[in-house]
């Protein structure tokens, strides 16, 4: 996340954006990043339930019911997506945001499970 925020700071500096406006941009990027991190965490824990039980590892999803898991997932998804209604966006960025969530699934899903192949 530090790398992404570094680009935000560079963008703010190069474009001489005011302190007030730049604070709002940093807040939006931070909110989106935390949302995507939460989505990735929930997806990973969801698919790791069986292996984590066997390995006796902590897994948040095992302690929650399906309704709470769904609420956390959608809250993360909303906090990841809503900032992009206020941030500069184009077709390429929309595709990249979509693929970010898809890659979380590809990394963790048992069918493909890149997690075990990397």
C-alpha positions as CSV (number, residue, x, y, z in Angstrom):
1,X,0.0,0.0,0.0
2,X,2.9,2.3,0.6
3,X,3.9,1.9,-3.1
4,X,0.4,3.0,-4.2
5,X,0.3,5.9,-1.8
6,X,3.8,7.0,-3.1
7,X,2.3,7.3,-6.6
8,X,-0.6,9.3,-5.2
9,X,1.8,11.7,-3.5
10,X,3.8,11.9,-6.8
11,X,0.6,12.7,-8.7
12,X,-0.3,15.4,-6.1
13,X,3.1,16.9,-6.4
14,X,3.4,16.9,-10.2
15,X,-0.1,18.3,-10.6
16,X,0.3,20.9,-7.8
17,X,-2.9,19.8,-6.1
18,X,-4.0,21.8,-3.0
19,X,-3.6,20.3,0.4
20,X,-7.3,20.1,1.0
21,X,-7.9,18.3,-2.3
22,X,-4.9,16.0,-1.9
23,X,-6.0,15.0,1.6
24,X,-9.4,13.9,0.0
25,X,-7.6,11.9,-2.7
26,X,-5.3,10.2,-0.2
27,X,-8.4,9.3,1.9
28,X,-10.2,7.8,-1.1
29,X,-7.2,5.8,-2.2
30,X,-6.6,4.6,1.3
31,X,-10.3,3.6,1.8
32,X,-10.3,1.7,-1.5
33,X,-7.0,-0.1,-0.7
34,X,-8.3,-1.2,2.7
35,X,-11.5,-2.3,1.1
36,X,-9.7,-4.4,-1.5
37,X,-7.4,-5.8,1.3
38,X,-10.5,-6.8,3.3
39,X,-12.1,-8.5,0.2
40,X,-8.9,-10.4,-0.5
41,X,-8.6,-11.5,3.2
42,X,-12.2,-12.8,3.3
43,X,-11.9,-14.6,0.0
44,X,-8.6,-16.2,1.1
45,X,-9.9,-17.3,4.5
46,X,-13.2,-18.5,2.9
47,X,-11.3,-20.9,0.6
48,X,-8.8,-21.9,3.3
49,X,-11.2,-23.1,5.9
50,X,-10.5,-26.9,5.5
51,X,-6.7,-26.5,5.3
52,X,-6.6,-24.1,8.2
53,X,-8.5,-26.5,10.4
54,X,-6.1,-29.3,9.5
55,X,-3.1,-27.0,10.1
56,X,-4.7,-25.5,13.3
57,X,-4.3,-22.0,11.9
58,X,-6.5,-19.1,12.9
59,X,-9.2,-18.4,10.3
60,X,-11.7,-15.6,10.9
61,X,-14.3,-17.1,8.6
62,X,-14.6,-20.2,10.7
63,X,-15.7,-18.1,13.7
64,X,-18.4,-16.2,11.8
65,X,-21.8,-17.2,10.3
66,X,-22.6,-16.9,6.6
67,X,-24.6,-13.6,7.0
68,X,-21.7,-11.9,8.8
69,X,-19.2,-13.1,6.3
70,X,-21.4,-11.8,3.4
71,X,-21.8,-8.4,5.2
72,X,-18.0,-8.1,5.7
73,X,-17.3,-9.1,2.1
74,X,-19.8,-6.6,0.7
75,X,-18.7,-3.8,3.1
76,X,-15.2,-4.4,1.8
77,X,-16.3,-4.4,-1.8
78,X,-18.3,-1.2,-1.3
79,X,-15.4,0.6,0.4
80,X,-13.1,-0.6,-2.4
81,X,-15.4,0.6,-5.2
82,X,-17.3,3.7,-4.0
83,X,-14.1,5.9,-3.9
84,X,-13.7,5.3,-7.6
85,X,-16.9,7.4,-8.2
86,X,-14.8,10.4,-7.0
87,X,-11.4,9.4,-8.4
88,X,-10.1,9.8,-11.9
89,X,-11.2,6.7,-13.8
90,X,-11.2,5.4,-17.3
91,X,-12.0,2.1,-19.0
92,X,-8.6,0.6,-18.3
93,X,-8.8,1.4,-14.6
94,X,-12.3,-0.2,-14.4
95,X,-10.9,-3.4,-16.0
96,X,-7.9,-3.4,-13.6
97,X,-10.2,-3.0,-10.6
98,X,-12.4,-5.8,-11.8
99,X,-9.4,-8.1,-12.4
100,X,-8.1,-7.4,-8.9
101,X,-11.0,-9.1,-7.4
102,X,-10.9,-11.9,-9.9
103,X,-7.2,-12.5,-9.1
104,X,-8.0,-12.8,-5.4
105,X,-10.3,-15.7,-6.4
106,X,-7.8,-17.2,-8.8
107,X,-5.1,-17.1,-6.1
108,X,-7.2,-18.8,-3.5
109,X,-9.9,-21.0,-5.2
110,X,-9.3,-24.7,-4.9
111,X,-9.9,-25.3,-8.7
112,X,-6.9,-23.2,-9.7
113,X,-5.1,-22.5,-6.4
114,X,-2.2,-20.4,-7.5
115,X,-1.5,-20.0,-3.9
116,X,-0.1,-23.5,-3.7
117,X,1.8,-23.2,-7.1
118,X,3.7,-20.0,-6.3
